[in-house]
Amino acid sequence: MKEFIIKVPATSANVGCGFDSYGLSLNLFNSFNFRESDEFRDDNLVIDAYKYTFSYLGKEAIPIEVEIDGLVPMTRGLGSSSTCIVAGIYAALYILEGKIDKDLALDIAVEIEGHPDNVGPAIFGGLLLCVRDGERVYHKKIIPNKNLELIGLIPDFKLRTEDSRNVISDKLLLKDAINNIQRAAALGFALKDLDKDLIKICLDDKIHQPYRKSLIKGYDKIYNKSLELGALGVYLSGAGPTMMLIADKRDDIFDDIKKNMASDFSTWQVKKLKIDPEGAYIENL
């Protein structure tokens, strides 16, 4: 091992009704350049995850240094911290074993991060459904329809996950629980078949979005206008504040969405995105 690069995709967790269960892998990557070192010179989340992996496997950490080229916006609900965790784990596993056991990587990542829907898609790619049973995480990967397109609306302000969690009610009505159970069960089929009517219905969440949207000025205006312009559905990515639009790429609505955002929300970024099917990977130099 002398030098290698690990590329890790952004993730978009929850996907409306799938609170702490579903996550998407996006074709927006952070790149981590690892090199041999005689001592640890960095103190960051990547190195923390790297050291944790060695400890998890009962090994003494081998010094390494990392250079990060970040394209994933931080604290915007796009999994920037997850990219760092996955990169550190991958680096450790690659150095120790010369290959990546993705199931092991997920187990370690969930111990560090706590939420499989954030880190899981970065490891496996696609649309990932995660079920946690005690310390074990089960997962099923779904590849959505090839004509499905995502449009990310990324604000110019940050939103801490802790603050976004604190606004959620600790009480849930039975009818709202049923609403989310039904929609979460159908979401994977809706995205795989590009069922336009069902996609919109499945993104109707009652657990977290009704509370979190209050932290995002203009949420309802953007939501309603996006549907009017042809989006199949709109949801809050992760803990927010990024709003994610699902569209049929054949409808070609991106320019209309971008024009609309430029009029009243000109400081927001508008990104055309696709689902990354494979997850994190290693490049040897």
Phi, psi and omega in degrees: 000120174240307181204138177205160181242137173243127178250128185234130183281154169296158176230153177235101188271164177080312179048054178076260187284345188269050185304121180060022183230313183257149173206148179248144173263132186249154180276049175229116193242145162263140182246133184237116181261112182258140178224153172300149179210156177272348177200163176281122179252347182254148175226091183209181184295328179297310181293324177300315180293323178299310180295321181299320180296317176301314180297318179302324182266006177072030182243158175272131185295134177270126183303142181205158174233156185223141173243130187250128174247100190261123173253345182274119180300141182276148178048044177237009181080025181241017172074032180298319179292327178295324178298322180292318180296312181296319179299316179296318178295313180301317181299316181295314180295322180294318180292319184282322190238349179075006179202172182244120170269104187294325178295318176296317179301320179294316179303315181292317182298320180291325176298324181281309190271323177097337184235108184295333181289344175276310186271330185302310180298329178294333180273313188260340182079177177068204172263120184246127173260123183243135177233120182258126178235096186066236180270353183265140179243121174263149181212149175227130182260134179235135175260110180296168182305140184296339180269001178284134180231148178244143175235114181268127175253106191250113182292168179269010179238155181266157176219115181288139179303321180300315179295321180291327177290323186292338182276348181286136179292144178269008177239140184227125177290147180303319182295328179285324176297317178297319178306311183286325178298314180298314185288321178295325179294331184263345189302312181301318179294320182297317181285326179292321182268354187051049178280101190298318180293318184288327179300312181299318180295318184293335181275003179278090183267147178240000186264313187236323185296323179300334180269317185289333182296338179294342179274356185239104181296127179090006184305308184295323179296314179295316181303307184293319181292323179297318177294322179297326182276356173119002176297141178283335180186162180223135176216165179272121184283122181058227177272002182088177010268001180298135174257133183248129177257138173255132183219163169268118185300338179289342179280341174051061182259359187304313183298322179293320178296315181297319178297318179296318180293326181295335184283317184241345183226055189292341180274353179277145171275143176238115185240131172276124186231159173233167177276126176278123187276347191246333183087194185299149178210165184247137173244124175276143180253000000 
